[in-house]
Amino acid sequence: MFFNKRKNTESSAKGKKACRTKKSATQIVCSTRWIQANQLEVGMYVNELDIPWEETRFMFQGFYIDSNELLFQVQDACKSARVQTEKLSKISRKPACQLVS
């Protein structure tokens, strides 16, 4: 019985090593999309409006909505806005396809 336990621990150690060698990388993926003004939320990054920037009271062309007051100002100024989102994505290190020569 002692011998069997030792075999099990060795095989599980090998399995753990195999899992450690399969590492995946993470990458930040940015995307932009148009949303209605009523869908805007505090924390979003607005990089474009459906009206020219010169016709708004905003100082910069692209900004974070960091308060409810700014959120209401953006919602009053436009009907839709383009927001930028970022998310982490796991990427495997295995090549997607291989060339055959």
Gaussian input, Z-matrix of N, CA and C with variables (Angstrom, degrees):
# hf/3-21g

backbone

0 1
 N
 C     1     B1
 C     2     B2     1     A1
 N     3     B3     2     A2     1     D1
 C     4     B4     3     A3     2     D2
 C     5     B5     4     A4     3     D3
 N     6     B6     5     A5     4     D4
 C     7     B7     6     A6     5     D5
 C     8     B8     7     A7     6     D6
 N     9     B9     8     A8     7     D7
 C    10    B10     9     A9     8     D8
 C    11    B11    10    A10     9     D9
 N    12    B12    11    A11    10    D10
 C    13    B13    12    A12    11    D11
 C    14    B14    13    A13    12    D12
 N    15    B15    14    A14    13    D13
 C    16    B16    15    A15    14    D14
 C    17    B17    16    A16    15    D15
 N    18    B18    17    A17    16    D16
 C    19    B19    18    A18    17    D17
 C    20    B20    19    A19    18    D18
 N    21    B21    20    A20    19    D19
 C    22    B22    21    A21    20    D20
 C    23    B23    22    A22    21    D21
 N    24    B24    23    A23    22    D22
 C    25    B25    24    A24    23    D23
 C    26    B26    25    A25    24    D24
 N    27    B27    26    A26    25    D25
 C    28    B28    27    A27    26    D26
 C    29    B29    28    A28    27    D27
 N    30    B30    29    A29    28    D28
 C    31    B31    30    A30    29    D29
 C    32    B32    31    A31    30    D30
 N    33    B33    32    A32    31    D31
 C    34    B34    33    A33    32    D32
 C    35    B35    34    A34    33    D33
 N    36    B36    35    A35    34    D34
 C    37    B37    36    A36    35    D35
 C    38    B38    37    A37    36    D36
 N    39    B39    38    A38    37    D37
 C    40    B40    39    A39    38    D38
 C    41    B41    40    A40    39    D39
 N    42    B42    41    A41    40    D40
 C    43    B43    42    A42    41    D41
 C    44    B44    43    A43    42    D42
 N    45    B45    44    A44    43    D43
 C    46    B46    45    A45    44    D44
 C    47    B47    46    A46    45    D45
 N    48    B48    47    A47    46    D46
 C    49    B49    48    A48    47    D47
 C    50    B50    49    A49    48    D48
 N    51    B51    50    A50    49    D49
 C    52    B52    51    A51    50    D50
 C    53    B53    52    A52    51    D51
 N    54    B54    53    A53    52    D52
 C    55    B55    54    A54    53    D53
 C    56    B56    55    A55    54    D54
 N    57    B57    56    A56    55    D55
 C    58    B58    57    A57    56    D56
 C    59    B59    58    A58    57    D57
 N    60    B60    59    A59    58    D58
 C    61    B61    60    A60    59    D59
 C    62    B62    61    A61    60    D60
 N    63    B63    62    A62    61    D61
 C    64    B64    63    A63    62    D62
 C    65    B65    64    A64    63    D63
 N    66    B66    65    A65    64    D64
 C    67    B67    66    A66    65    D65
 C    68    B68    67    A67    66    D66
 N    69    B69    68    A68    67    D67
 C    70    B70    69    A69    68    D68
 C    71    B71    70    A70    69    D69
 N    72    B72    71    A71    70    D70
 C    73    B73    72    A72    71    D71
 C    74    B74    73    A73    72    D72
 N    75    B75    74    A74    73    D73
 C    76    B76    75    A75    74    D74
 C    77    B77    76    A76    75    D75
 N    78    B78    77    A77    76    D76
 C    79    B79    78    A78    77    D77
 C    80    B80    79    A79    78    D78
 N    81    B81    80    A80    79    D79
 C    82    B82    81    A81    80    D80
 C    83    B83    82    A82    81    D81
 N    84    B84    83    A83    82    D82
 C    85    B85    84    A84    83    D83
 C    86    B86    85    A85    84    D84
 N    87    B87    86    A86    85    D85
 C    88    B88    87    A87    86    D86
 C    89    B89    88    A88    87    D87
 N    90    B90    89    A89    88    D88
 C    91    B91    90    A90    89    D89
 C    92    B92    91    A91    90    D90
 N    93    B93    92    A92    91    D91
 C    94    B94    93    A93    92    D92
 C    95    B95    94    A94    93    D93
 N    96    B96    95    A95    94    D94
 C    97    B97    96    A96    95    D95
 C    98    B98    97    A97    96    D96
 N    99    B99    98    A98    97    D97
 C   100   B100    99    A99    98    D98
 C   101   B101   100   A100    99    D99
 N   102   B102   101   A101   100   D100
 C   103   B103   102   A102   101   D101
 C   104   B104   103   A103   102   D102
 N   105   B105   104   A104   103   D103
 C   106   B106   105   A105   104   D104
 C   107   B107   106   A106   105   D105
 N   108   B108   107   A107   106   D106
 C   109   B109   108   A108   107   D107
 C   110   B110   109   A109   108   D108
 N   111   B111   110   A110   109   D109
 C   112   B112   111   A111   110   D110
 C   113   B113   112   A112   111   D111
 N   114   B114   113   A113   112   D112
 C   115   B115   114   A114   113   D113
 C   116   B116   115   A115   114   D114
 N   117   B117   116   A116   115   D115
 C   118   B118   117   A117   116   D116
 C   119   B119   118   A118   117   D117
 N   120   B120   119   A119   118   D118
 C   121   B121   120   A120   119   D119
 C   122   B122   121   A121   120   D120
 N   123   B123   122   A122   121   D121
 C   124   B124   123   A123   122   D122
 C   125   B125   124   A124   123   D123
 N   126   B126   125   A125   124   D124
 C   127   B127   126   A126   125   D125
 C   128   B128   127   A127   126   D126
 N   129   B129   128   A128   127   D127
 C   130   B130   129   A129   128   D128
 C   131   B131   130   A130   129   D129
 N   132   B132   131   A131   130   D130
 C   133   B133   132   A132   131   D131
 C   134   B134   133   A133   132   D132
 N   135   B135   134   A134   133   D133
 C   136   B136   135   A135   134   D134
 C   137   B137   136   A136   135   D135
 N   138   B138   137   A137   136   D136
 C   139   B139   138   A138   137   D137
 C   140   B140   139   A139   138   D138
 N   141   B141   140   A140   139   D139
 C   142   B142   141   A141   140   D140
 C   143   B143   142   A142   141   D141
 N   144   B144   143   A143   142   D142
 C   145   B145   144   A144   143   D143
 C   146   B146   145   A145   144   D144
 N   147   B147   146   A146   145   D145
 C   148   B148   147   A147   146   D146
 C   149   B149   148   A148   147   D147
 N   150   B150   149   A149   148   D148
 C   151   B151   150   A150   149   D149
 C   152   B152   151   A151   150   D150
 N   153   B153   152   A152   151   D151
 C   154   B154   153   A153   152   D152
 C   155   B155   154   A154   153   D153
 N   156   B156   155   A155   154   D154
 C   157   B157   156   A156   155   D155
 C   158   B158   157   A157   156   D156
 N   159   B159   158   A158   157   D157
 C   160   B160   159   A159   158   D158
 C   161   B161   160   A160   159   D159
 N   162   B162   161   A161   160   D160
 C   163   B163   162   A162   161   D161
 C   164   B164   163   A163   162   D162
 N   165   B165   164   A164   163   D163
 C   166   B166   165   A165   164   D164
 C   167   B167   166   A166   165   D165
 N   168   B168   167   A167   166   D166
 C   169   B169   168   A168   167   D167
 C   170   B170   169   A169   168   D168
 N   171   B171   170   A170   169   D169
 C   172   B172   171   A171   170   D170
 C   173   B173   172   A172   171   D171
 N   174   B174   173   A173   172   D172
 C   175   B175   174   A174   173   D173
 C   176   B176   175   A175   174   D174
 N   177   B177   176   A176   175   D175
 C   178   B178   177   A177   176   D176
 C   179   B179   178   A178   177   D177
 N   180   B180   179   A179   178   D178
 C   181   B181   180   A180   179   D179
 C   182   B182   181   A181   180   D180
 N   183   B183   182   A182   181   D181
 C   184   B184   183   A183   182   D182
 C   185   B185   184   A184   183   D183
 N   186   B186   185   A185   184   D184
 C   187   B187   186   A186   185   D185
 C   188   B188   187   A187   186   D186
 N   189   B189   188   A188   187   D187
 C   190   B190   189   A189   188   D188
 C   191   B191   190   A190   189   D189
 N   192   B192   191   A191   190   D190
 C   193   B193   192   A192   191   D191
 C   194   B194   193   A193   192   D192
 N   195   B195   194   A194   193   D193
 C   196   B196   195   A195   194   D194
 C   197   B197   196   A196   195   D195
 N   198   B198   197   A197   196   D196
 C   199   B199   198   A198   197   D197
 C   200   B200   199   A199   198   D198
 N   201   B201   200   A200   199   D199
 C   202   B202   201   A201   200   D200
 C   203   B203   202   A202   201   D201
 N   204   B204   203   A203   202   D202
 C   205   B205   204   A204   203   D203
 C   206   B206   205   A205   204   D204
 N   207   B207   206   A206   205   D205
 C   208   B208   207   A207   206   D206
 C   209   B209   208   A208   207   D207
 N   210   B210   209   A209   208   D208
 C   211   B211   210   A210   209   D209
 C   212   B212   211   A211   210   D210
 N   213   B213   212   A212   211   D211
 C   214   B214   213   A213   212   D212
 C   215   B215   214   A214   213   D213
 N   216   B216   215   A215   214   D214
 C   217   B217   216   A216   215   D215
 C   218   B218   217   A217   216   D216
 N   219   B219   218   A218   217   D217
 C   220   B220   219   A219   218   D218
 C   221   B221   220   A220   219   D219
 N   222   B222   221   A221   220   D220
 C   223   B223   222   A222   221   D221
 C   224   B224   223   A223   222   D222
 N   225   B225   224   A224   223   D223
 C   226   B226   225   A225   224   D224
 C   227   B227   226   A226   225   D225
 N   228   B228   227   A227   226   D226
 C   229   B229   228   A228   227   D227
 C   230   B230   229   A229   228   D228
 N   231   B231   230   A230   229   D229
 C   232   B232   231   A231   230   D230
 C   233   B233   232   A232   231   D231
 N   234   B234   233   A233   232   D232
 C   235   B235   234   A234   233   D233
 C   236   B236   235   A235   234   D234
 N   237   B237   236   A236   235   D235
 C   238   B238   237   A237   236   D236
 C   239   B239   238   A238   237   D237
 N   240   B240   239   A239   238   D238
 C   241   B241   240   A240   239   D239
 C   242   B242   241   A241   240   D240
 N   243   B243   242   A242   241   D241
 C   244   B244   243   A243   242   D242
 C   245   B245   244   A244   243   D243
 N   246   B246   245   A245   244   D244
 C   247   B247   246   A246   245   D245
 C   248   B248   247   A247   246   D246
 N   249   B249   248   A248   247   D247
 C   250   B250   249   A249   248   D248
 C   251   B251   250   A250   249   D249
 N   252   B252   251   A251   250   D250
 C   253   B253   252   A252   251   D251
 C   254   B254   253   A253   252   D252
 N   255   B255   254   A254   253   D253
 C   256   B256   255   A255   254   D254
 C   257   B257   256   A256   255   D255
 N   258   B258   257   A257   256   D256
 C   259   B259   258   A258   257   D257
 C   260   B260   259   A259   258   D258
 N   261   B261   260   A260   259   D259
 C   262   B262   261   A261   260   D260
 C   263   B263   262   A262   261   D261
 N   264   B264   263   A263   262   D262
 C   265   B265   264   A264   263   D263
 C   266   B266   265   A265   264   D264
 N   267   B267   266   A266   265   D265
 C   268   B268   267   A267   266   D266
 C   269   B269   268   A268   267   D267
 N   270   B270   269   A269   268   D268
 C   271   B271   270   A270   269   D269
 C   272   B272   271   A271   270   D270
 N   273   B273   272   A272   271   D271
 C   274   B274   273   A273   272   D272
 C   275   B275   274   A274   273   D273
 N   276   B276   275   A275   274   D274
 C   277   B277   276   A276   275   D275
 C   278   B278   277   A277   276   D276
 N   279   B279   278   A278   277   D277
 C   280   B280   279   A279   278   D278
 C   281   B281   280   A280   279   D279
 N   282   B282   281   A281   280   D280
 C   283   B283   282   A282   281   D281
 C   284   B284   283   A283   282   D282
 N   285   B285   284   A284   283   D283
 C   286   B286   285   A285   284   D284
 C   287   B287   286   A286   285   D285
 N   288   B288   287   A287   286   D286
 C   289   B289   288   A288   287   D287
 C   290   B290   289   A289   288   D288
 N   291   B291   290   A290   289   D289
 C   292   B292   291   A291   290   D290
 C   293   B293   292   A292   291   D291
 N   294   B294   293   A293   292   D292
 C   295   B295   294   A294   293   D293
 C   296   B296   295   A295   294   D294
 N   297   B297   296   A296   295   D295
 C   298   B298   297   A297   296   D296
 C   299   B299   298   A298   297   D297
 N   300   B300   299   A299   298   D298
 C   301   B301   300   A300   299   D299
 C   302   B302   301   A301   300   D300

   B1=1.4418
   B2=1.5242
   B3=1.2935
   B4=1.4544
   B5=1.5207
   B6=1.3473
   B7=1.4544
   B8=1.5313
   B9=1.3273
   B10=1.4615
   B11=1.5233
   B12=1.3127
   B13=1.4582
   B14=1.5187
   B15=1.3127
   B16=1.4622
   B17=1.5259
   B18=1.3103
   B19=1.4629
   B20=1.5244
   B21=1.3207
   B22=1.4602
   B23=1.5185
   B24=1.3351
   B25=1.4610
   B26=1.5125
   B27=1.3297
   B28=1.4571
   B29=1.5205
   B30=1.3111
   B31=1.4627
   B32=1.5277
   B33=1.3468
   B34=1.4546
   B35=1.5230
   B36=1.3230
   B37=1.4630
   B38=1.5188
   B39=1.3381
   B40=1.4641
   B41=1.5262
   B42=1.3135
   B43=1.4597
   B44=1.5135
   B45=1.3254
   B46=1.4585
   B47=1.5121
   B48=1.3373
   B49=1.4631
   B50=1.5217
   B51=1.3225
   B52=1.4584
   B53=1.5224
   B54=1.3246
   B55=1.4552
   B56=1.5256
   B57=1.2834
   B58=1.4667
   B59=1.5186
   B60=1.3118
   B61=1.4486
   B62=1.5262
   B63=1.3202
   B64=1.4592
   B65=1.5265
   B66=1.3066
   B67=1.4586
   B68=1.5210
   B69=1.3060
   B70=1.4559
   B71=1.5226
   B72=1.2987
   B73=1.4558
   B74=1.5187
   B75=1.3099
   B76=1.4605
   B77=1.5082
   B78=1.2890
   B79=1.4506
   B80=1.5206
   B81=1.3188
   B82=1.4568
   B83=1.5259
   B84=1.3012
   B85=1.4629
   B86=1.5256
   B87=1.3216
   B88=1.4640
   B89=1.5211
   B90=1.2988
   B91=1.4583
   B92=1.5204
   B93=1.3136
   B94=1.4565
   B95=1.5226
   B96=1.3196
   B97=1.4628
   B98=1.5183
   B99=1.3230
   B100=1.4556
   B101=1.5212
   B102=1.3259
   B103=1.4625
   B104=1.5277
   B105=1.3088
   B106=1.4605
   B107=1.5304
   B108=1.3199
   B109=1.4659
   B110=1.5260
   B111=1.3213
   B112=1.4641
   B113=1.5245
   B114=1.3390
   B115=1.4618
   B116=1.5292
   B117=1.3203
   B118=1.4672
   B119=1.5175
   B120=1.3360
   B121=1.4584
   B122=1.5251
   B123=1.3251
   B124=1.4611
   B125=1.5223
   B126=1.3390
   B127=1.4596
   B128=1.5186
   B129=1.3289
   B130=1.4633
   B131=1.5243
   B132=1.3482
   B133=1.4557
   B134=1.5163
   B135=1.3278
   B136=1.4618
   B137=1.5225
   B138=1.3313
   B139=1.4621
   B140=1.5200
   B141=1.3332
   B142=1.4603
   B143=1.5219
   B144=1.3246
   B145=1.4625
   B146=1.5209
   B147=1.3145
   B148=1.4634
   B149=1.5243
   B150=1.3050
   B151=1.4655
   B152=1.5310
   B153=1.3329
   B154=1.4687
   B155=1.5365
   B156=1.3220
   B157=1.4693
   B158=1.5245
   B159=1.3230
   B160=1.4654
   B161=1.5241
   B162=1.3210
   B163=1.4606
   B164=1.5295
   B165=1.3260
   B166=1.4584
   B167=1.5209
   B168=1.3206
   B169=1.4635
   B170=1.5258
   B171=1.3239
   B172=1.4513
   B173=1.5199
   B174=1.3269
   B175=1.4493
   B176=1.5229
   B177=1.3315
   B178=1.4607
   B179=1.5214
   B180=1.3275
   B181=1.4616
   B182=1.5212
   B183=1.2645
   B184=1.4581
   B185=1.5153
   B186=1.3293
   B187=1.4582
   B188=1.5181
   B189=1.3286
   B190=1.4602
   B191=1.5262
   B192=1.2991
   B193=1.4599
   B194=1.5219
   B195=1.3253
   B196=1.4593
   B197=1.5237
   B198=1.3278
   B199=1.4649
   B200=1.5345
   B201=1.3191
   B202=1.4661
   B203=1.5211
   B204=1.3257
   B205=1.4637
   B206=1.5290
   B207=1.3336
   B208=1.4611
   B209=1.5306
   B210=1.3057
   B211=1.4626
   B212=1.5230
   B213=1.3208
   B214=1.4678
   B215=1.5278
   B216=1.3355
   B217=1.4609
   B218=1.5264
   B219=1.3384
   B220=1.4640
   B221=1.5214
   B222=1.3218
   B223=1.4652
   B224=1.5218
   B225=1.3389
   B226=1.4648
   B227=1.5195
   B228=1.3393
   B229=1.4631
   B230=1.5248
   B231=1.3253
   B232=1.4640
   B233=1.5297
   B234=1.3417
   B235=1.4622
   B236=1.5282
   B237=1.3389
   B238=1.4597
   B239=1.5201
   B240=1.3192
   B241=1.4599
   B242=1.5159
   B243=1.3148
   B244=1.4571
   B245=1.5207
   B246=1.3271
   B247=1.4595
   B248=1.5234
   B249=1.3201
   B250=1.4614
   B251=1.5196
   B252=1.3195
   B253=1.4611
   B254=1.5181
   B255=1.3222
   B256=1.4567
   B257=1.5142
   B258=1.3194
   B259=1.4570
   B260=1.5215
   B261=1.3266
   B262=1.4528
   B263=1.5127
   B264=1.3252
   B265=1.4482
   B266=1.5174
   B267=1.3349
   B268=1.4566
   B269=1.5212
   B270=1.3166
   B271=1.4547
   B272=1.5211
   B273=1.3122
   B274=1.4604
   B275=1.5201
   B276=1.3069
   B277=1.4655
   B278=1.5177
   B279=1.3029
   B280=1.4568
   B281=1.5215
   B282=1.3353
   B283=1.4567
   B284=1.5164
   B285=1.3121
   B286=1.4625
   B287=1.5219
   B288=1.3204
   B289=1.4574
   B290=1.5243
   B291=1.2922
   B292=1.4465
   B293=1.5244
   B294=1.3348
   B295=1.4440
   B296=1.5246
   B297=1.3038
   B298=1.4640
   B299=1.5131
   B300=1.3276
   B301=1.4684
   B302=1.5009
   A1=110.75
   A2=117.99
   A3=121.34
   A4=110.85
   A5=115.29
   A6=120.28
   A7=110.99
   A8=117.59
   A9=122.05
   A10=111.38
   A11=116.93
   A12=119.34
   A13=111.01
   A14=116.05
   A15=120.12
   A16=110.49
   A17=117.07
   A18=120.28
   A19=110.79
   A20=116.82
   A21=120.89
   A22=111.47
   A23=117.10
   A24=118.81
   A25=111.07
   A26=117.97
   A27=120.32
   A28=110.69
   A29=117.06
   A30=119.62
   A31=110.75
   A32=117.62
   A33=118.85
   A34=110.64
   A35=117.61
   A36=120.38
   A37=110.14
   A38=116.89
   A39=120.12
   A40=110.32
   A41=116.39
   A42=120.59
   A43=111.80
   A44=117.41
   A45=120.96
   A46=110.76
   A47=117.09
   A48=119.88
   A49=110.10
   A50=115.55
   A51=119.66
   A52=110.59
   A53=117.33
   A54=120.26
   A55=110.95
   A56=117.55
   A57=120.66
   A58=112.33
   A59=118.27
   A60=119.94
   A61=111.97
   A62=117.97
   A63=121.35
   A64=109.15
   A65=116.43
   A66=120.68
   A67=109.68
   A68=115.35
   A69=119.77
   A70=108.36
   A71=115.74
   A72=121.49
   A73=109.32
   A74=116.04
   A75=120.22
   A76=109.05
   A77=115.75
   A78=122.32
   A79=108.44
   A80=115.99
   A81=120.93
   A82=108.42
   A83=115.79
   A84=121.65
   A85=107.95
   A86=116.74
   A87=122.00
   A88=109.21
   A89=115.86
   A90=120.63
   A91=108.62
   A92=115.57
   A93=121.13
   A94=108.43
   A95=114.70
   A96=119.75
   A97=109.24
   A98=115.05
   A99=121.62
   A100=109.04
   A101=116.13
   A102=120.52
   A103=108.74
   A104=116.12
   A105=121.68
   A106=109.14
   A107=116.28
   A108=121.05
   A109=112.00
   A110=117.38
   A111=119.21
   A112=113.07
   A113=118.50
   A114=122.63
   A115=112.45
   A116=117.02
   A117=120.35
   A118=110.29
   A119=115.56
   A120=121.24
   A121=109.56
   A122=115.45
   A123=120.98
   A124=107.89
   A125=116.98
   A126=122.37
   A127=113.24
   A128=117.69
   A129=120.62
   A130=110.40
   A131=115.36
   A132=121.50
   A133=107.92
   A134=116.78
   A135=123.19
   A136=107.85
   A137=117.40
   A138=118.84
   A139=113.67
   A140=117.82
   A141=119.75
   A142=109.10
   A143=115.80
   A144=121.84
   A145=109.07
   A146=116.76
   A147=120.37
   A148=112.62
   A149=117.17
   A150=122.66
   A151=108.29
   A152=118.45
   A153=120.07
   A154=111.78
   A155=115.31
   A156=120.30
   A157=111.69
   A158=117.08
   A159=120.68
   A160=112.17
   A161=116.68
   A162=121.00
   A163=112.79
   A164=117.49
   A165=121.21
   A166=110.50
   A167=115.87
   A168=121.52
   A169=111.80
   A170=117.53
   A171=120.87
   A172=110.80
   A173=114.69
   A174=121.37
   A175=112.99
   A176=117.05
   A177=121.39
   A178=111.14
   A179=115.43
   A180=121.48
   A181=108.33
   A182=117.10
   A183=123.63
   A184=109.79
   A185=116.77
   A186=120.61
   A187=109.66
   A188=114.97
   A189=121.19
   A190=109.05
   A191=116.43
   A192=120.87
   A193=105.71
   A194=116.61
   A195=120.66
   A196=114.14
   A197=117.33
   A198=119.51
   A199=109.33
   A200=115.22
   A201=119.61
   A202=111.22
   A203=116.58
   A204=120.38
   A205=110.93
   A206=116.91
   A207=120.84
   A208=110.83
   A209=117.17
   A210=121.18
   A211=110.85
   A212=117.11
   A213=120.95
   A214=111.45
   A215=117.91
   A216=120.84
   A217=111.53
   A218=116.65
   A219=120.33
   A220=109.93
   A221=117.48
   A222=120.83
   A223=111.60
   A224=117.92
   A225=121.15
   A226=112.05
   A227=117.26
   A228=120.91
   A229=113.74
   A230=118.32
   A231=119.25
   A232=111.32
   A233=114.58
   A234=120.98
   A235=111.68
   A236=116.42
   A237=120.71
   A238=109.55
   A239=115.39
   A240=121.20
   A241=109.31
   A242=115.61
   A243=121.08
   A244=107.57
   A245=116.31
   A246=121.11
   A247=109.48
   A248=114.49
   A249=121.00
   A250=108.47
   A251=115.87
   A252=120.69
   A253=109.15
   A254=115.49
   A255=121.96
   A256=108.35
   A257=115.97
   A258=119.77
   A259=108.91
   A260=115.91
   A261=121.64
   A262=108.98
   A263=115.54
   A264=120.90
   A265=108.75
   A266=117.06
   A267=121.29
   A268=109.22
   A269=115.49
   A270=121.57
   A271=107.83
   A272=116.88
   A273=119.33
   A274=108.79
   A275=115.55
   A276=120.61
   A277=111.73
   A278=117.06
   A279=121.30
   A280=108.53
   A281=119.21
   A282=119.56
   A283=111.83
   A284=116.29
   A285=121.15
   A286=111.79
   A287=117.22
   A288=120.59
   A289=108.86
   A290=116.40
   A291=120.75
   A292=108.78
   A293=115.60
   A294=120.79
   A295=109.27
   A296=116.38
   A297=121.51
   A298=107.66
   A299=115.91
   A300=118.74
   A301=112.30
   D1=-41.59
   D2=177.35
   D3=-59.27
   D4=-39.09
   D5=-179.41
   D6=-64.93
   D7=-39.47
   D8=179.52
   D9=-65.24
   D10=-39.74
   D11=178.86
   D12=-63.10
   D13=-38.81
   D14=-179.62
   D15=-64.95
   D16=-40.88
   D17=178.03
   D18=-61.84
   D19=-42.41
   D20=-179.27
   D21=-63.05
   D22=-40.00
   D23=179.94
   D24=-69.39
   D25=-34.22
   D26=177.82
   D27=-67.51
   D28=-43.44
   D29=-178.88
   D30=-67.82
   D31=-35.64
   D32=178.57
   D33=-70.94
   D34=-32.49
   D35=176.84
   D36=-66.03
   D37=-39.84
   D38=177.37
   D39=-63.83
   D40=-40.23
   D41=178.85
   D42=-63.15
   D43=-37.78
   D44=178.34
   D45=-67.11
   D46=-38.60
   D47=178.51
   D48=-62.37
   D49=-42.33
   D50=-178.91
   D51=-62.52
   D52=-37.64
   D53=179.38
   D54=-68.62
   D55=-35.24
   D56=-178.50
   D57=-69.54
   D58=-29.03
   D59=-178.40
   D60=-76.04
   D61=-21.48
   D62=179.61
   D63=-89.37
   D64=79.50
   D65=-179.25
   D66=-94.06
   D67=149.25
   D68=175.05
   D69=-120.89
   D70=147.52
   D71=179.74
   D72=-94.02
   D73=156.66
   D74=174.41
   D75=-113.73
   D76=148.13
   D77=-178.24
   D78=-140.95
   D79=144.18
   D80=175.96
   D81=-84.71
   D82=124.69
   D83=-179.87
   D84=-109.73
   D85=121.61
   D86=179.12
   D87=-102.08
   D88=140.49
   D89=175.55
   D90=-144.79
   D91=154.72
   D92=177.01
   D93=-123.15
   D94=150.19
   D95=178.54
   D96=-154.12
   D97=153.25
   D98=176.25
   D99=-88.49
   D100=133.75
   D101=175.43
   D102=-133.72
   D103=159.07
   D104=176.14
   D105=-70.18
   D106=151.31
   D107=-177.54
   D108=-60.31
   D109=-32.27
   D110=179.96
   D111=-73.54
   D112=-8.86
   D113=177.13
   D114=-94.36
   D115=-5.37
   D116=179.44
   D117=-66.40
   D118=148.09
   D119=179.84
   D120=-137.38
   D121=159.59
   D122=174.70
   D123=-63.81
   D124=134.43
   D125=-179.50
   D126=105.05
   D127=-14.19
   D128=179.87
   D129=-79.23
   D130=152.16
   D131=175.97
   D132=-103.86
   D133=117.40
   D134=179.26
   D135=-95.87
   D136=122.01
   D137=178.74
   D138=-115.81
   D139=-2.94
   D140=176.29
   D141=-160.70
   D142=146.27
   D143=176.35
   D144=-117.33
   D145=164.84
   D146=178.91
   D147=-81.06
   D148=2.04
   D149=176.06
   D150=-126.26
   D151=158.32
   D152=178.49
   D153=-62.76
   D154=143.15
   D155=-178.32
   D156=-60.80
   D157=-30.85
   D158=-178.39
   D159=-63.96
   D160=-23.70
   D161=-179.15
   D162=-87.56
   D163=2.12
   D164=-179.10
   D165=-109.13
   D166=172.12
   D167=177.46
   D168=-93.02
   D169=3.13
   D170=-174.78
   D171=-81.87
   D172=139.74
   D173=-175.01
   D174=-78.50
   D175=-33.30
   D176=-173.55
   D177=-119.68
   D178=152.37
   D179=175.33
   D180=-92.11
   D181=81.10
   D182=-177.85
   D183=123.24
   D184=121.03
   D185=-175.98
   D186=-162.53
   D187=158.05
   D188=172.92
   D189=-85.47
   D190=140.29
   D191=172.26
   D192=-83.52
   D193=104.48
   D194=-173.03
   D195=-108.44
   D196=0.89
   D197=178.51
   D198=-151.90
   D199=161.60
   D200=177.12
   D201=-66.00
   D202=-33.56
   D203=178.93
   D204=-61.43
   D205=-46.09
   D206=178.25
   D207=-66.83
   D208=-36.46
   D209=176.60
   D210=-58.94
   D211=-47.35
   D212=179.87
   D213=-65.35
   D214=-35.51
   D215=177.92
   D216=-64.72
   D217=-42.30
   D218=178.79
   D219=-66.41
   D220=-42.31
   D221=-179.94
   D222=-64.08
   D223=-33.44
   D224=177.03
   D225=-74.14
   D226=-29.47
   D227=-173.91
   D228=-81.51
   D229=-29.22
   D230=-173.22
   D231=-140.85
   D232=169.38
   D233=176.73
   D234=-97.01
   D235=-31.72
   D236=178.18
   D237=-145.84
   D238=157.40
   D239=-178.32
   D240=-141.76
   D241=151.71
   D242=175.74
   D243=-97.60
   D244=122.69
   D245=-178.56
   D246=-113.41
   D247=150.81
   D248=178.67
   D249=-107.27
   D250=131.69
   D251=178.33
   D252=-121.39
   D253=149.53
   D254=177.14
   D255=-127.25
   D256=141.09
   D257=175.74
   D258=-146.33
   D259=154.86
   D260=176.41
   D261=-86.09
   D262=136.51
   D263=179.35
   D264=-129.84
   D265=135.90
   D266=177.01
   D267=-84.73
   D268=134.03
   D269=-179.25
   D270=-122.49
   D271=126.09
   D272=178.74
   D273=-76.64
   D274=150.74
   D275=-179.46
   D276=-85.96
   D277=-1.50
   D278=178.10
   D279=-76.70
   D280=131.86
   D281=179.84
   D282=-64.76
   D283=144.57
   D284=-177.88
   D285=-68.34
   D286=-37.72
   D287=177.77
   D288=-147.67
   D289=157.94
   D290=179.82
   D291=-120.96
   D292=141.55
   D293=178.10
   D294=-82.15
   D295=137.04
   D296=178.29
   D297=-106.48
   D298=125.73
   D299=-179.82
   D300=-107.35

